[in-house]
Amino acid sequence: MSVVQMSLERLLVSSCSVCEYSSEVLLNPMLKKRDDFEDMLEERRNSSDLRYALRCYTPVLYQGVTPCKASMLKTMVLQSDQLHYVINQVSKETGRANDDITEEASAILEEMAQRLQLSTVRFFAFTLSKVFKTLFRSICVNEEGIQRLQQAIQEHPVVLLPSHRSYMDFLLMSYILYTYDLALPVIAAGMDFMGMKIVGEMLRMSGAFFIRRSFGGDRLYWAVFSEYVKTMLRNGFAPVEFFLEGTRSRTSKSLTPKLGLLNIVMDPFLKGEVFDVSLVPVSISYERILEEVLYARELLGVPKPKESTSGLFKARKVLSEDYGSIHVYFGQPVSLRSLAQGKVNRCQFSLMPRHIPKRPNEEIHNFVNDSAYRLVRTQEENMVLKPWVLLASLLLQNHHQNQAVGQIPGIALDELTEQTVWLRDVSRQYGAFLHWPAGKQAGPKKPHSTVAPEEELLSQAVIVLSCASYRNQALHVFLRPALLACGIHIASSNKKQEVFNSFSFLRNMFFNEFILCPGATVQDFEEACYLLAKTGALHVSQQEVLVTEKGQRTLAYLTSMLDPFLQGYQVIVHVCYPGRLRYTEVLSSDLQKNCLAALLRLGAVRKIKGYVGFDHPCVPSWFNWLKHAKKYCTSVTVIYHLNEK
């Protein structure tokens, strides 16, 4: 048995509660007491899957509406005033006949639209029951959240907003709603799945509608797409489901929310076409993600495999693996009406006909953007953390520290157990949603295949990045205290204003890296001070921020947690300086992309025809700051030399 497995056994024996969390509501008003979970697979293991799939399915719909056929929905879209207006505009601009453009719009809709059929849903229900029972030990759902969702569906149009870590997400969502006799959602899916032939069409018949990844300046496509979504929402035929992050997170960190679809689903309310819309954030927490190794390789530059039916069958070997448990938490439905109260003046939409498309003004954009960040933050707060997440964080820090001093990576079992218990207690005090079951855990598995010497570095990097993805699941718990801990080390004095300035700079720099709500710098600083003071790590007065003796250990852990991200940004900024790479995570393309986005946003670099160059007036402040950062970030920068080829 490995040291990690033995440590897990000790830790699991030390606590027998199923779900433990801090009952204290923190400064963030969106944090609420969490519900208990029930394992929905337990019944599936004790009854017939065929009987389950063929059972009577009678979901209650919005205000008792009659389910709408796909053909009727298409007719409603094609006859809408908004689409007719755009068709006329495109005809005037291009000189094409209206009939030709209408035919093109119909073809777009045909390619896009879902064709939900109960027979296909029943097939998936049967098949997924078999697959899920093989892959997972349990699928735990908060049934109180299901009850809230059921009520919301009857009262207002509903938008489901799940987190997105795996292709399994949208299958899992539909499976859960079918199990609990709720209306099945219509799901926004990328065109990638259209290449899967039979599987793609089956997904369409289970509620998926397919959209392009990018519309460019195609006004007609945008008009068809937006009217299609709004028609489904206005009439309440089914809950609309999409991923705020836009794509799967390869790092297990939440991604910056995309606003396009959120703008569309908010539009009917803002124009007074519906009384309210219920936005339901859903947090899906995997003990082990099916694509974990694939993600790590993608981050290192290995091309993503194209979605195909043959690829799906080749991937069936995953059925022999243990992927642990899944926790799905349906959050409190958020009333769009309440969210917009005092923030949006809806009178502006009465000044022109509703069917004329209008680009959102600054007020609307800021409201949608702020709402998106808060919804993703709610997803994060309801993510369930497993013991392996804390172990992975500690093992990575130990690995980095030993590498820095030239020691063989490793840690004594007793020391690892003590550190994990300590970190568990700190996590609870910070309000983490911990799941500490009395049983074996499914952590990441190191590949056992023999690799060629030239592949060894890639193989090791895959292992480190896979472990980093587990650590990243807990980043939202420690992020604000970690930014404050780094700010304290960088600040020129203990004065509160100096510390706040450093915190603010770091927060601004990492805005593309983590979920940090716009305009909430002061609130985040106060939350970080509160958490660190509450745990005895800091003494905070009106004028000073002082680290206590007890707090040295906490601040050392927190600063080390952000070290890989800091070095990643140093690598991009100090491209002209050679050195040694300490953190393998710096190789992640996701981190490099976020750093460049931050540098562009802060004006430190500028992009000209695909070339990113330093904006010289801004660079000195960055170099000066990064010199200060080396007070605690002992890593040095690295330059990536192109080989002569």
C-alpha positions in Angstrom: 0.0 0.0 0.0 1.4 3.4 -0.9 2.0 6.3 1.5 -0.9 8.2 0.0 -3.3 5.3 0.3 -2.2 4.6 3.9 -2.6 8.3 4.8 -6.1 8.3 3.2 -7.1 5.2 5.3 -6.0 7.0 8.5 -7.7 10.2 7.6 -11.0 8.5 6.7 -11.1 6.6 10.0 -10.6 9.9 11.8 -14.0 11.1 10.7 -17.3 9.3 10.0 -19.6 12.1 8.9 -20.8 11.9 5.3 -20.8 15.7 4.6 -19.1 18.2 6.9 -19.0 21.9 6.4 -18.8 25.1 8.3 -22.2 26.2 9.4 -21.0 29.8 9.6 -22.1 32.1 6.8 -19.1 34.1 5.7 -19.1 37.6 4.4 -20.3 36.5 1.0 -24.1 36.8 1.2 -24.5 34.1 -1.5 -23.2 31.4 0.8 -26.0 29.4 2.5 -26.3 26.3 4.6 -25.9 23.3 2.3 -28.4 20.4 1.9 -27.8 16.7 2.6 -27.2 14.3 -0.2 -28.8 11.0 -1.3 -27.2 8.4 -3.5 -29.5 8.0 -6.5 -27.5 4.9 -7.7 -28.5 2.9 -4.6 -32.0 2.2 -5.9 -30.6 1.5 -9.4 -28.4 -1.3 -7.9 -31.4 -2.9 -6.3 -34.0 -2.7 -9.1 -34.5 -3.4 -12.8 -32.9 -0.9 -15.2 -35.3 -1.8 -17.9 -38.3 -1.1 -15.6 -36.7 2.2 -14.6 -36.2 3.3 -18.3 -39.8 2.3 -19.3 -41.6 3.7 -16.3 -44.3 6.3 -16.5 -42.7 9.7 -17.1 -45.1 12.6 -16.5 -43.1 15.8 -15.6 -44.9 18.9 -14.6 -44.2 21.8 -17.0 -44.3 25.6 -16.6 -47.8 26.7 -15.8 -49.2 23.5 -17.2 -48.3 24.2 -20.8 -48.6 21.4 -23.4 -45.3 20.0 -24.6 -44.4 21.5 -28.0 -43.4 19.5 -31.0 -40.1 20.3 -32.7 -41.8 21.3 -35.9 -44.1 23.7 -34.2 -41.1 25.3 -32.4 -39.4 25.9 -35.8 -42.5 27.4 -37.2 -42.7 29.9 -34.3 -39.1 30.9 -34.8 -39.3 31.4 -38.6 -42.5 33.5 -38.2 -41.1 35.7 -35.4 -41.0 39.5 -35.9 -37.3 39.6 -34.9 -36.2 37.1 -37.5 -38.3 38.8 -40.2 -36.7 42.2 -39.3 -33.1 40.8 -39.6 -34.0 39.0 -42.9 -35.2 42.3 -44.3 -32.1 44.1 -43.1 -29.8 41.5 -44.6 -31.7 41.6 -47.9 -31.3 45.4 -48.1 -27.6 45.2 -47.3 -26.7 42.3 -49.7 -29.4 42.7 -52.4 -30.4 39.1 -52.0 -34.1 38.1 -52.2 -36.0 37.7 -48.9 -37.0 34.1 -49.9 -33.4 33.1 -50.4 -32.4 34.5 -46.9 -35.5 32.9 -45.4 -34.5 29.5 -46.9 -31.0 30.0 -45.4 -32.5 30.8 -42.0 -34.6 27.6 -42.2 -31.5 25.5 -43.1 -29.6 27.0 -40.1 -32.5 26.2 -37.8 -32.7 22.6 -39.2 -29.0 22.1 -38.5 -29.4 23.6 -35.0 -32.7 22.4 -33.6 -33.2 19.6 -31.0 -35.8 16.9 -31.7 -36.5 15.5 -28.3 -38.0 12.1 -28.4 -39.0 10.1 -25.3 -38.0 6.8 -26.9 -34.4 8.0 -27.2 -34.4 9.4 -23.7 -35.5 6.0 -22.4 -32.7 4.3 -24.3 -30.2 6.7 -22.7 -31.8 6.1 -19.3 -31.2 2.4 -19.6 -27.7 2.6 -21.0 -26.5 5.3 -18.6 -27.8 3.3 -15.7 -25.5 0.4 -16.7 -22.5 2.7 -17.4 -22.9 4.8 -14.2 -23.1 1.8 -12.0 -19.9 0.5 -13.5 -17.9 3.7 -13.4 -19.1 5.3 -10.2 -19.6 4.1 -6.6 -22.3 6.7 -6.0 -24.1 9.7 -7.6 -25.2 11.9 -4.7 -27.8 14.6 -5.3 -29.3 17.1 -2.8 -32.9 16.2 -3.0 -34.0 19.5 -1.4 -32.5 21.2 -4.4 -34.5 18.9 -6.7 -37.7 19.9 -4.8 -36.8 23.6 -5.2 -36.2 23.1 -8.9 -39.5 21.3 -9.4 -41.3 24.3 -7.8 -39.3 26.8 -9.9 -40.2 25.0 -13.2 -43.9 25.3 -12.4 -43.7 29.0 -11.7 -41.3 30.6 -14.1 -39.1 29.7 -17.1 -36.0 28.0 -15.8 -32.3 28.2 -16.9 -30.0 25.5 -15.7 -26.4 26.5 -15.3 -24.1 23.5 -14.5 -20.4 23.7 -13.9 -18.5 22.1 -16.7 -15.6 19.7 -16.0 -16.4 16.7 -18.2 -18.4 15.5 -21.3 -20.4 13.5 -18.7 -22.0 16.7 -17.4 -24.9 17.1 -19.7 -25.7 13.4 -19.8 -25.7 13.4 -16.0 -28.0 16.4 -15.8 -30.6 14.8 -18.1 -30.3 11.5 -16.3 -30.9 13.1 -12.9 -34.0 15.1 -14.1 -35.5 12.0 -15.7 -34.9 10.0 -12.5 -36.7 12.6 -10.4 -39.5 13.0 -13.0 -38.6 16.6 -13.9 -38.9 18.2 -17.3 -35.9 17.3 -19.5 -33.8 20.3 -20.5 -32.9 21.5 -24.0 -29.1 21.7 -24.0 -26.7 24.0 -25.9 -24.0 21.8 -27.4 -21.1 22.6 -29.7 -21.1 21.6 -33.4 -18.2 19.2 -32.6 -20.7 16.5 -31.6 -22.3 16.7 -35.1 -19.3 14.7 -36.4 -20.3 11.7 -34.2 -22.9 10.6 -36.8 -25.3 8.2 -35.0 -24.4 9.5 -31.5 -24.8 13.1 -32.5 -28.3 12.5 -33.8 -29.1 10.6 -30.6 -28.0 13.5 -28.5 -30.2 15.8 -30.7 -33.1 13.4 -29.9 -32.4 13.6 -26.2 -32.6 17.4 -26.1 -29.3 18.8 -27.5 -29.4 21.7 -29.9 -26.1 22.4 -31.8 -24.4 25.8 -32.2 -21.2 27.0 -33.8 -18.3 27.8 -31.5 -18.0 31.2 -33.2 -20.6 33.2 -35.1 -18.2 35.9 -36.4 -20.3 38.7 -38.0 -23.0 36.4 -39.2 -26.1 38.4 -38.2 -28.6 35.9 -39.6 -27.1 33.0 -37.7 -27.1 35.0 -34.5 -30.8 36.1 -35.1 -31.9 32.5 -35.7 -30.0 31.2 -32.7 -31.1 33.9 -30.2 -34.8 33.7 -31.4 -34.7 29.9 -31.1 -33.5 30.1 -27.5 -35.8 32.9 -26.5 -38.9 31.2 -28.0 -38.2 28.1 -25.9 -37.7 30.2 -22.8 -40.7 32.5 -23.3 -43.1 29.6 -23.8 -41.6 27.5 -21.0 -41.6 24.3 -23.1 -38.5 23.0 -21.3 -35.7 24.3 -19.0 -32.9 25.7 -21.1 -29.4 24.4 -20.1 -26.0 25.7 -21.0 -22.6 26.1 -19.5 -21.6 29.6 -18.3 -17.9 28.8 -18.8 -18.6 27.9 -22.5 -16.3 24.9 -22.5 -14.9 22.2 -20.2 -12.3 23.4 -17.8 -9.1 21.4 -18.4 -7.6 22.5 -15.0 -10.6 22.0 -12.7 -10.6 25.8 -12.1 -13.7 27.7 -13.0 -13.3 29.6 -16.3 -14.2 33.2 -17.0 -17.9 33.2 -17.8 -19.1 33.7 -21.4 -21.9 36.2 -21.7 -23.6 35.5 -25.1 -26.2 32.9 -24.0 -26.8 34.6 -20.6 -27.6 37.9 -22.5 -30.1 35.9 -24.6 -31.9 34.3 -21.7 -32.1 37.6 -19.8 -33.5 39.5 -22.8 -37.2 38.3 -22.5 -37.3 39.5 -18.9 -35.6 42.8 -19.6 -38.1 43.5 -22.4 -41.1 42.5 -20.2 -42.0 39.4 -22.2 -41.9 37.2 -19.1 -42.5 38.1 -15.5 -39.4 36.4 -14.2 -36.7 33.8 -15.0 -35.2 31.4 -12.5 -31.4 30.9 -12.9 -30.3 27.7 -11.2 -26.6 27.2 -10.6 -25.6 23.5 -10.4 -22.3 22.3 -9.0 -21.0 18.9 -10.3 -18.1 17.6 -8.2 -16.2 14.5 -9.5 -13.9 12.5 -7.3 -12.1 11.5 -10.5 -12.7 12.9 -14.0 -12.8 10.5 -16.9 -10.7 12.9 -19.1 -8.0 13.8 -16.5 -5.0 12.4 -18.5 -6.4 13.7 -21.8 -6.7 17.2 -20.2 -3.1 17.2 -19.0 -1.8 16.3 -22.4 -3.9 19.0 -24.0 -2.5 21.6 -21.7 1.0 20.5 -22.7 0.2 21.0 -26.4 -1.0 17.6 -27.5 -3.9 18.2 -30.0 -7.4 17.4 -28.7 -8.8 14.2 -30.3 -11.7 14.9 -32.6 -15.1 13.8 -31.3 -16.2 10.7 -33.2 -18.3 7.6 -32.7 -15.3 5.4 -33.3 -13.3 7.3 -30.6 -16.2 6.8 -28.2 -16.1 3.0 -28.7 -12.3 3.1 -28.3 -12.7 4.9 -25.0 -14.8 2.0 -23.5 -11.7 0.8 -21.6 -12.6 3.5 -19.0 -15.3 1.1 -17.9 -12.7 -1.0 -16.1 -11.5 2.0 -14.0 -12.9 3.2 -10.6 -14.0 6.9 -10.7 -15.3 7.1 -7.2 -18.3 9.3 -6.5 -20.1 12.3 -8.0 -21.8 15.0 -6.0 -24.4 17.1 -7.8 -25.7 20.1 -5.9 -28.7 22.1 -7.3 -28.3 25.6 -5.9 -31.1 28.0 -4.8 -32.9 29.3 -7.9 -31.9 32.9 -8.4 -34.7 35.2 -9.4 -33.6 37.4 -12.3 -36.2 39.9 -11.3 -34.7 40.2 -7.8 -31.2 40.2 -9.3 -32.0 43.2 -11.6 -33.8 45.2 -8.9 -32.2 48.6 -8.6 -29.4 47.6 -11.1 -31.2 47.9 -14.5 -33.6 50.5 -15.7 -36.0 48.4 -17.9 -37.8 51.5 -19.2 -35.1 51.8 -21.9 -36.6 48.8 -23.6 -39.9 50.6 -24.1 -38.4 53.2 -26.3 -38.2 51.0 -29.4 -40.1 47.9 -30.7 -39.1 44.7 -29.0 -38.4 42.9 -32.2 -35.6 45.2 -33.3 -32.2 43.8 -32.1 -30.2 46.1 -29.9 -26.6 45.7 -28.7 -26.5 45.8 -24.9 -25.5 49.1 -23.5 -22.8 49.5 -20.8 -25.4 49.3 -18.0 -26.8 46.0 -19.3 -23.4 44.6 -20.1 -22.1 45.3 -16.5 -25.2 43.8 -15.0 -25.0 40.6 -17.1 -21.2 40.4 -16.5 -21.6 40.8 -12.7 -24.4 38.3 -12.6 -22.3 35.7 -14.5 -19.4 36.0 -12.1 -21.7 35.7 -9.1 -23.4 32.6 -10.5 -20.0 30.9 -11.2 -18.9 31.9 -7.7 -22.0 30.2 -6.3 -21.1 27.1 -8.3 -17.7 27.1 -6.7 -19.0 27.5 -3.2 -21.2 24.4 -3.6 -18.4 22.2 -5.0 -17.8 19.2 -2.8 -14.1 18.6 -1.8 -12.8 15.1 -1.2 -9.8 14.1 0.9 -7.6 13.6 -2.1 -8.0 17.3 -3.1 -6.2 18.3 0.1 -3.6 15.5 -0.1 -2.8 16.5 -3.7 -2.2 20.1 -2.6 0.2 19.1 0.1 2.0 16.5 -2.0 2.6 19.0 -4.8 4.0 21.6 -2.3 6.3 19.0 -0.8 7.4 17.9 -4.3 8.2 21.5 -5.3 10.1 22.2 -2.0 12.2 19.1 -2.3 13.0 19.8 -5.9 14.1 23.3 -5.0 16.7 22.0 -2.5 17.7 19.0 -4.6 16.1 16.3 -2.4 14.3 13.3 -3.6 10.5 14.1 -3.4 8.8 12.3 -0.5 7.1 12.8 2.8 6.7 10.6 5.9 3.3 9.1 6.4 2.8 10.5 9.9 3.8 14.0 8.7 1.5 13.8 5.7 -1.4 12.7 7.9 -0.8 15.5 10.4 -0.6 18.1 7.6 -3.8 16.9 6.0 -5.7 16.9 9.3 -4.5 20.5 9.8 -5.5 21.5 6.3 -8.9 19.9 6.7 -9.5 21.9 9.8 -8.4 25.2 8.1 -10.7 24.4 5.2 -13.7 23.9 7.4 -13.0 27.3 9.1 -12.9 28.9 5.6 -16.3 27.4 4.8 -15.2 24.6 2.5 -17.9 22.0 1.6 -16.0 18.8 2.7 -17.0 15.2 2.0 -15.1 12.9 4.4 -16.5 9.4 3.9 -15.6 6.3 5.9 -14.3 4.3 2.9 -11.7 4.0 0.2 -11.1 7.0 -2.1 -10.5 7.1 -5.8 -7.6 9.4 -6.5 -5.6 9.9 -9.8 -3.7 7.0 -11.0 -0.1 7.2 -12.3 0.2 5.7 -15.8 2.1 2.3 -15.7 2.8 2.0 -19.4 6.5 2.0 -20.4 7.5 5.1 -22.3 10.5 6.0 -24.5 13.1 8.2 -22.9 12.0 11.2 -24.9 8.5 10.7 -23.6 9.5 10.6 -20.0 9.4 14.4 -19.4 5.9 14.6 -21.0 4.8 11.6 -18.9 6.0 13.3 -15.7 4.5 16.6 -16.6 1.1 14.8 -17.2 1.3 13.4 -13.7 2.0 16.7 -12.1 -0.7 18.6 -14.1 -3.2 15.8 -13.2 -2.4 16.3 -9.5 -2.6 20.1 -10.0 -6.1 19.7 -11.3 -7.1 18.1 -8.0 -5.5 20.8 -6.0 -7.2 23.4 -8.2 -10.6 22.1 -7.0 -9.9 23.8 -3.6 -8.4 27.0 -4.9 -11.6 29.0 -4.5 -11.6 28.2 -0.8 -8.1 29.6 -0.2 -7.9 32.1 -3.0 -8.7 35.4 -1.2 -6.6 34.5 1.9 -3.8 33.4 -0.4 -3.8 36.7 -2.3 -3.7 38.5 1.1 -0.8 36.3 2.3 1.1 37.1 -0.9 0.3 40.8 -0.5 1.6 40.9 3.0 5.0 39.4 1.8 5.2 41.9 -1.0 4.1 45.0 0.8 6.8 47.4 1.9 5.4 47.7 5.4 2.7 46.3 7.7 0.4 49.3 7.1 -3.0 48.2 6.1 -3.1 50.5 3.1 0.2 49.2 1.8 -1.1 45.6 2.2 -4.4 46.5 0.5 -2.5 48.0 -2.5 -0.5 44.8 -2.9 -3.6 42.7 -2.6 -5.4 44.8 -5.1 -2.5 44.6 -7.6 -2.4 40.8 -7.3 -6.1 40.5 -7.6 -6.1 42.6 -10.7 -3.2 40.6 -12.2 -5.0 37.3 -11.6 -8.4 38.5 -12.7 -8.3 36.2 -15.8 -6.9 33.3 -13.8 -9.6 32.9 -11.1 -13.2 33.9 -10.5 -13.0 37.3 -8.9 -16.2 39.3 -9.1 -15.8 42.7 -10.8 -15.8 45.7 -8.4 -15.5 43.5 -5.3 -11.8 44.2 -4.4 -12.7 45.8 -1.0 -15.2 43.0 -0.2 -12.6 40.3 -1.1 -9.9 42.0 1.0 -12.3 42.2 4.0 -13.3 38.6 3.6 -9.6 37.5 3.5 -8.8 39.6 6.6 -11.8 38.1 8.4 -10.9 34.5 7.6 -7.2 34.8 8.5 -8.0 36.8 11.7 -10.7 34.2 12.6 -8.2 31.4 12.4 -5.7 33.3 14.5 -3.2 33.8 11.6 -3.5 37.6 11.5 -4.1 40.5 13.9 -5.9 43.2 11.9 -6.4 46.7 13.2 -7.5 49.9 11.6 -3.9 50.8 10.7 -1.9 47.5 10.5 -2.0 43.9 9.4 0.3 41.8 11.6 1.1 38.1 11.2 0.9 36.1 14.4 3.3 33.4 15.4 0.5 30.8 14.9 -0.1 32.3 11.4 3.3 31.6 10.0 2.4 28.1 9.0 -0.9 29.2 7.4 0.7 32.0 5.4 3.5 29.8 4.2 1.0 27.3 2.8 -1.1 30.0 1.2 1.8 31.7 -0.5 3.1 28.4 -1.8 -0.3 27.6 -3.3 0.0 30.6 -5.6 3.7 30.1 -6.3 3.2 28.1 -9.6 0.9 30.8 -11.0 3.4 33.5 -10.0 6.2 31.8 -11.7 4.0 31.2 -14.8 3.4 34.9 -15.1 7.1 35.6 -14.5 8.0 33.2 -17.4 5.8 35.2 -19.8 7.1 38.6 -18.5 10.8 37.7 -18.3 11.0 36.1 -21.7 14.5 37.5 -22.1 16.0 36.0 -19.0 17.4 32.5 -18.8 16.9 30.4 -15.6 15.5 27.2 -14.1 12.0 26.0 -14.2 10.8 25.0 -10.7 7.1 24.4 -11.3 6.0 22.0 -14.0 2.5 23.6 -14.0 4.1 26.6 -15.8 4.0 24.4 -18.9 0.2 24.6 -18.9 -1.1 26.4 -22.0 -4.1 27.5 -19.9 -1.9 29.4 -17.5 0.1 31.0 -20.3 -3.1 32.1 -22.1 -4.5 33.7 -18.9 -1.2 35.5 -18.3 -1.1 37.0 -21.8 -4.7 38.1 -21.4 -3.9 39.8 -18.1 -0.8 41.6 -19.6 -2.9 42.8 -22.5 -5.7 44.0 -20.2 -3.2 45.8 -17.9 -1.5 47.5 -20.8 1.9 45.8 -20.2 2.0 44.3 -23.7 0.2 45.0 -27.0 -0.8 42.7 -29.7 -0.1 43.7 -33.3 -1.2 41.4 -36.2 -0.8 38.3 -34.1 2.5 39.4 -32.5 2.6 40.3 -28.8 5.2 42.8 -27.8 6.0 44.7 -24.7 4.5 48.2 -24.3 7.7 49.8 -22.9 6.3 52.5 -20.7 4.4 49.9 -18.7 7.0 47.2 -18.4 9.2 48.8 -15.7 6.5 48.6 -13.0 6.0 45.0 -13.8 9.7 44.2 -13.5 10.0 46.1 -10.2 7.0 44.3 -8.8 8.3 40.9 -9.8 11.6 41.7 -8.1 9.7 42.3 -4.9 7.8 39.0 -5.5 11.0 37.1 -5.3 11.1 37.8 -1.5 9.0 34.8 -1.1 8.8 33.2 -4.5 12.2 31.7 -4.7 11.8 30.3 -8.2 13.7 32.0 -11.0 12.4 32.7 -14.5 13.0 30.6 -17.6 13.2 31.3 -21.3 11.8 28.8 -23.8 14.4 28.6 -26.6 13.2 27.5 -30.0 15.4 24.6 -31.3 17.3 25.3 -34.5 14.6 23.4 -36.5 
